[in-house]
Amino acid sequence: MGKKAKLKAKQAIIALPLDEEVQTEAAYYARKCGITPEEALLIIEAANRPDGAAA
C-alpha cells in the first residue's frame, strides 16, 4: 500500500463518527501519554477490534 493509500485509510478511520464517551477517553489518554487524540483513537479502535489486528 502506498503512502497516499495509507493516509486515506487513516483519515477514513478518524473521520468515523464516534460517540462522546470514546472521544472523551481518547482525549484523556492523549493528554496523559503525550500523543495526538487521533493516535489515541486509533489505539482504542485497535484494542476494540475482535481480532486485535492493527490498522
Protein Blocks (a to p, Z undefined) as FASTA:
>chain_A
ZZklmmmmmmmmmmpccdfklmmmmmmmmmmnopafklmmmmmmmmmpmnlpaZZ
